Amino acid sequence: MTKKYIVGILMLTMMTVLVLAGCGANNTENAPTNAASPSPEASAAPTEAVDNSGKDQVVNVFTARHYDVDSQLFAAFTQETGIKVNEIKGTAEELVERLKREGESSEADLFITVDGGVLNYAKQNDVLQPIESQAVESNVPAQLRDTDNQWVGMATRARVIVYAMDRVTPDQLSTYEDLASEKWKGKVLVRSSSNLYNQSLLASFIELNGEQQTEEWAKGIVNNFARDPEGGDRDQAKAIVAGQGDVAIMNTYYVGQMLNSKDAEEVKVAEQVGVFFPNQDTTGAHLNISGVGLTKHAKNKDNAIKLIEYITGKEGQTLLTQGSYEFPVNAAADMPELLKGWGEFKAQQLDFAKLGENNKKAVEILNKVGWK
């Protein structure tokens, strides 16, 4: 066999192989049925939803809450639905003013904030619209929703008495009113009068007890200050453990967060204080609320309602309470053992809108009695 003939045969064979390989690569319909499946990691990646026009589905949230758990909640919602959540953060007042200023051109779909009075402020400024959802009404009891459904609660926290477990016993505690009595002289710790939590606490007293009695109580608290008000709620707990005072007025969720903090010193402090729910035989413990409203000109209304339904549903509520140690608004949520351990308690029964309506008078009283 000649050398020229052998070379020709080899070239013809190589060309045949290349042609067959090309056909196999393009014939995906005849791909083998036992081809490797995507990895679990690849399968778990969220696929963003798109509408009929091919645009990505989103919901834009104006939020005055600044908690990591909220971002985790939004991420879980995106993972489940493919709808992307965009957060725009600011103070509640700034966000409401922006909603008013932008009007119909606003891109915001939801407004989230802390405090019933602030939620009512948004409602009064006509930047919200009713939330129409049977799921939301089922998830959230009526007392934790606006009377016109312009906002719904997403979590609550009680403002309670926190005490030094080595110096105070629960049987020495009873009511908020009792903290103004002589026996607590020089022993009461609390934040400043500029703090919204304290303003709403007084606003609730005005509604329940009247202005005169509320002023007398505030005056008594000032007389019993262990020190001039300073710092946040965590600082009040630290001051108790440092021996600067025996009792403090604090929100419950701070104790939960401190007990589960990565900061060993915070954990140590929280382990030395107890939580007492006051006024259980009278008006109940003061309750504050975080809530979400549907903006008046929401451009992604359906997506926004889906997010509200998720936030208030069992899955969202469980994630929220396990991360923030706030009380869930949906009784189906799985609460942390710490919150279960505190037991059920009687809460104040009043319209959260009253906290906003009475805020101005509350501030006047605080200033009048010298609550710095």
C-alpha positions, 0 to 999 in steps of 0.5 A: 500500500502506497504512502499516498494512499494511507495518508488519504485514508487517514484524512477521510477517517478524521473528517468523518469523526468530526462531522459525526461529533458536530451532529451529536452536539447539535442534536439535543432532542436525542440527548441521553436520558441519564445525563447528569442533573444540576447540582443541589446548589444550582437547583436552589438558586432563586429564579426572579419572577417576570410579568407578561411584559418580561420585566422582573417582578419587584416590590419597593419597601420604604422602611423605618425599621433597621433590623437584620432580621427584616432583610432576612425575611425579605430574602426568604420571600424572594427565595420563595416567590422570585419577587425581588424586594428593594429596601429604602431606609430612613426615619418614619417622618422622612419617608412619609414626607417623601411619599407626600412629595413624590405623590403619584410618581413615587416608586414605594409600594409598602411603608414599614415603621415602628409605633402605632402613633407613627402608623396613624400619622402616615394614615392621616397624611393620606399616603396609604390605601386599604389592604384588601386580603383575606389572608392578612385578615386571617393572619392578624387579629382585628385589634392589631390592624387599622380600623380601615385596614390601611396598615396591619401589625407585623410584630409587637413588643411590651414596655415592661419593668426590668429588675435586678434579680439579686436585689428585687423580687417579683412580689415587690413589683405591681404596676407602672403607677407604683414606680412613682411611689416613695419606695423606688426613690433613686432606683428608677432607670429609663431613657430620655423624654425624646424617645418615642417609646416613652412618649407613646407610653405616656400617650397610653396613660393619657388615654387610660387615666387622663392627663392629670393622673399621667402628669402626677405619675411622670412627676413621680418617676422624675423624682425617683430617677436613679440618674439623669436619663441617658442611652438606650434600653440596653444601657438601662439594663447595664446600669441595673447590673452596675448597681446604678438603679434597681428597676428600669422601664424597657422593651421586652425584645431588648432583653431577648436580643441581649441574651442571644447576643454575640457580645458576651458582656451583653449576655452576662448583663441580661442573665442578671435581670428579670422581666415583669409585666405590670398592671396585670390586674388593671389596665395591662402592660403597654404594647407597642407595634411595628406595622406595614401599610400599602402606599397610596400609589403602589405600582406593584400592588399585587406583589406588595400584598403578597409580601404583606401576606408572607410577613404576617403568615406563619413562616414569616412570623416565625422567622421574624420572632426567632430573629428579633424576639418581638412578639408575633401578631400571628398566633400560629408562629413558633415563638422562641422558648424565651418568649414562651417562658415569660408566659401570656400576659394582659396587654393594654386595650386601646386604639393604637391611633390614640398614641399618635393623637395624644403624642403632643400632650405627652411631650408637653407633660414630659417637658413640664415635669422635667423629664430630660 
